[in-house]
């Protein structure tokens, strides 16, 4: 594989870093972390100002197909953007609205659905994807069902749906006659019920219940398994790429702290136990970086990447746990203070870890893939 970043990757990463660097400060993150504004009104952890700026600078549309107003770049460039957004621990739905929602509609959707994708590319609308069901360990086999009753209708319950209240449309996998298919649903329909859920980093997620909710089929029924697999693999890789940025920044913050903080008239970074944990963290982050780059490169080349995506998924969750706790432990008490910037990266890393799932599931899936290949 080629580890060299493309010029487009470098340019988009630089542009994203410039935008987040100007708008995402420690004070801004603390403000977004509150449940109410200065007037006591309820708030949502969604940086709409940053989202608008990403749209205006062309970051949102850049990696999408030209058919929806994009520059026809791809997964390598998407992972570069997600990595920079992770470094800012910023609450915006780039993965869900652009990488998954808009890109899937652009590639598999009808003309009308591609028009929805174009609106998402401009930042005018937010899309999301409902991939998770309670107690269903096989995301490629949804429990949620769809049936034709004067048009397609969805019945079922999805959990931890990102930015569900902010989304104008949700891509919903469902089972039709024993086979997976993907549908586009309007969550504002009276038959859809949205209940907010509290997650580790307070990002907006919700339980969404569909009770015969009208839906549009994305692609064809025959394409359903392919589209769902496309969504799942890019969701896992996207979370791993975002986690990479979170861990890189967290490690940077704790290394700087270890160089400055003194105990017993010595910098704590000179203590053997601290130095060893920082070294282990560095190795973990390098592992995530290589795994993410390998999986993204294979996808960009149109090569089989399932095993590599599961590997990146595994390392992002495992390393995320270790590095996040290293960052907090070395900082001591200030690391668990929600007013400290370090805590933003700790909770972001834990959120991604939980979203990616446990190591046992990753190893089981990877083992199954390896067994099939032999």
HELIX and SHEET records of a PDB file:
HELIX    1   1 UNK A    7  UNK A   23  1                                  17    
HELIX    2   2 UNK A   26  UNK A   33  1                                   8    
HELIX    3   3 UNK A   48  UNK A   56  1                                   9    
HELIX    4   4 UNK A   59  UNK A   62  1                                   4    
HELIX    5   5 UNK A   66  UNK A   68  5                                   3    
HELIX    6   6 UNK A   75  UNK A   87  1                                  13    
HELIX    7   7 UNK A   94  UNK A  102  3                                   9    
HELIX    8   8 UNK A  103  UNK A  108  1                                   6    
HELIX    9   9 UNK A  111  UNK A  121  1                                  11    
HELIX   10  10 UNK A  224  UNK A  260  1                                  37    
HELIX   11  11 UNK A  268  UNK A  270  5                                   3    
HELIX   12  12 UNK A  272  UNK A  300  1                                  29    
HELIX   13  13 UNK A  306  UNK A  331  1                                  26    
HELIX   14  14 UNK A  332  UNK A  336  5                                   5    
HELIX   15  15 UNK A  341  UNK A  356  1                                  16    
HELIX   16  16 UNK A  359  UNK A  373  1                                  15    
SHEET    1   A 6 UNK A 127  UNK A 130  0                                        
SHEET    2   A 6 UNK A 169  UNK A 176  1                                        
SHEET    3   A 6 UNK A 179  UNK A 185 -1                                        
SHEET    4   A 6 UNK A 205  UNK A 217 -1                                        
SHEET    5   A 6 UNK A 152  UNK A 162 -1                                        
SHEET    6   A 6 UNK A 145  UNK A 148 -1                                        
SHEET    1   B 5 UNK A 127  UNK A 130  0                                        
SHEET    2   B 5 UNK A 169  UNK A 176  1                                        
SHEET    3   B 5 UNK A 179  UNK A 185 -1                                        
SHEET    4   B 5 UNK A 205  UNK A 217 -1                                        
SHEET    5   B 5 UNK A 192  UNK A 197 -1                                        
SHEET    1   C 2 UNK A 262  UNK A 263  0                                        
SHEET    2   C 2 UNK A 266  UNK A 267 -1                                        
END                                                                             
